[in-house]
Amino acid sequence: MPKSKPKARAKGPTQKTRRPAVRSKPALVATGQPAIVASAAAALSAAGLRPPLASAPSRGKYVYCIINSDKPLRFGDIGIGAEPPEVYTIHYRNLAAVVSDAPIEVLDSTRDNVLAHERVNETVMHDHTVIPMSFGTIFKTHDDIIELLRSAFDAFGDVLNKMQNKLEFGLKVLWDPDQAIRDVESEDEDIAKLKKEISAQKGPTYFARMQYGRLVDAALQARSERYVANILNELRDVSVASRINKPIGDKMIMNAAFLISRNQEQAFDRKIKDIAGRLDQLTFKYTGPWPPYNFVNIRLKLEPA
């Protein structure tokens, strides 16, 4: 799948970014759509299946993702580390963990480490449906990986079936807060009237300004919710599921992830560009494809021996 460097976008039609500089939260545990994802707790009681201590000097197995494959696979020297190790698979029946050898220690979530984790997942997802593991998932031995796959076999299989040929795309929508305030002031009669009264008053205006602030906040909230609802409604026909995450900062009004079938990727792309072209007062930031980070909800309960 071709990739391009991200480009800065002004207001208007969006640019789909295949490889942003860094993704802040690659995570396995995330709340997804109940109709789409499976949730399971796999109690792994084999000896040594406990989180390793940072001081442990031995080598372990870093796990990037889980895939369906009954044949040994090798993906090259692209793993996490100053000298990238080889990435390969460990198998149990038709499940495979994509791993590389790594020190048993707590990995820092540096830019290089996070990018290496993503690089492996993106490489694997070109030809496979993946269940992405959280950054820093390390097991002590080859046998521990086998036990992971055996104990969570049904849960992994269920999620892989539901995520088959599906990709995740991210969409952030931003506005200019100052322009949004000017818009609600010009469109809302109560706000416009109160602002005029405040300007004309010669005495204390504290309570009037408090009322003005509440009205403006409510109008901005309603306006942003309408934008988000309309965008979600237009994307419903070209997506399998969506997840709304908390916006970041005062400019962002929408922070969403969408689960897309591979055969709908171009249709989704066209729809995003169409919406962005019509809503040119907003800025659209569009990234992907990603593994389905936001739509996988398998919780692994690791039990010490």
C-alpha positions, -999 to +999 in steps of 0.1 A: +000+000+000+017+033-010+027+057+017+034+094+017+048+119+042+022+139+061+017+174+048+004+204+067-031+213+058-049+246+059-087+248+062-105+229+035-101+194+019-082+169+040-049+152+034-048+115+042-015+108+061-001+073+058+028+077+082+026+105+108+058+112+127+046+094+158+014+080+171+010+088+208-011+059+221-007+025+204-027+003+228-043-031+230-069-024+256-094+000+243-132+002+244-147-006+210-181-011+196-198-040+214-213-053+182-179-054+165-153-065+190-150-093+214-139-090+251-123-118+270-101-124+301-074-151+295-059-163+327-023-174+320-011-195+348+020-211+333+053-205+352+069-172+346+039-154+329+042-123+351+054-089+340+092-090+339+113-068+362+133-039+347+165-053+363+162-088+347+193-093+325+180-121+303+164-120+268+127-124+262+102-121+234+087-088+224+052-093+210+039-069+183+006-085+173-014-117+168-023-130+133-038-161+116-010-182+101+000-218+103+032-213+085+064-198+098+069-162+087+098-138+088+095-100+082+131-089+082+153-069+107+127-043+116+121-048+153+126-026+183+162-020+193+193+002+185+202-026+161+168-038+148+164-075+154+146-100+131+109-102+134+094-136+131+064-157+142+057-182+170+028-206+164+001-224+182-023-242+158-034-216+133-025-186+155+008-168+153+024-142+175+047-117+157+078-113+179+114-103+181+140-110+207+144-083+233+159-076+267+135-083+295+132-048+308+107-019+308+110-002+274+109+036+273+082+049+249+107+070+230+099+081+195+122+055+179+107+027+200+071+036+193+079+040+155+095+006+155+065-009+171+042+007+146+065-002+117+062-039+124+025-037+128+021-018+096+044-042+077+025-072+089-010-057+082-002-054+045-010-091+041-026-101+074-054-091+097-037-081+130-046-079+167-022-052+178-006-057+212+002-028+236+036-012+234+061-029+256+046-064+258+074-088+266+073-124+276+102-144+291+103-175+268+091-191+236+069-214+257+052-184+274+042-172+239+027-207+232+008-205+265-005-171+256-018-183+223-032-215+238-050-198+267-065-170+247-071-191+215-108-186+213-107-149+222-080-142+196-098-163+170-131-145+175-115-110+172-095-120+142-127-132+125-145-099+133-115-078+122-109-098+090-100-074+062-107-043+083-085-012+089-086+017+112-085+054+102-083+084+124-101+117+119-096+149+138-117+180+131-107+214+143-122+249+141-111+285+149-126+292+183-125+329+178-144+327+145-168+302+161-176+328+188-181+355+162-205+332+143-227+324+173-227+361+183-240+371+149-265+342+147-280+340+182-303+369+190-301+365+228-262+365+227-261+395+204-286+414+225-268+407+258-234+417+243-249+450+232-264+456+266-230+449+283-213+474+260-239+500+268-238+496+306-219+521+326-221+503+360-209+468+370-213+442+344-201+411+362-234+392+363-243+401+327-208+389+315-213+356+334-246+351+317-230+360+284-203+334+289-228+307+297-248+314+266-218+315+244-205+282+259-239+265+254-241+278+218-206+266+209-213+232+224-245+228+204-227+240+173-198+215+176-222+187+184-242+194+152-210+193+132-199+160+147-233+144+143-236+154+107-201+141+099-207+108+116-240+104+098-224+110+064-196+085+071-219+058+084-225+042+050-188+038+043-176+025+077-182-005+098-180+012+132-167+043+148-154+054+182-154+090+195-124+098+217-120+129+239-110+160+219-076+176+227-074+213+233-099+241+225-096+239+187-105+202+183-142+194+181-139+158+169-114+131+176-127+098+161-115+064+149-133+045+121-132+008+113-132+004+075-135-027+053-105-028+029-128-027-001-144+005+012-111+024+017-114+045-015-151+052-008-143+064+027-114+085+014-137+102-012-164+109+014-139+125+038-127+148+010-162+156+000-172+166+035-140+186+040-146+205+008-181+215+019-171+224+054-142+246+045-145+265+078-132+234+095-098+217+093-097+179+088-067+158+098-070+123+085-046+094+092-043+057+084-045+030+077-038+016+112-043-017+129-076-016+147-062-002+180-095+014+190-116-017+182-098-045+200-108-052+236-090-083+248-078-081+284-050-105+293-049-114+330-013-124+338-010-146+369+023-154+386+030-190+394 
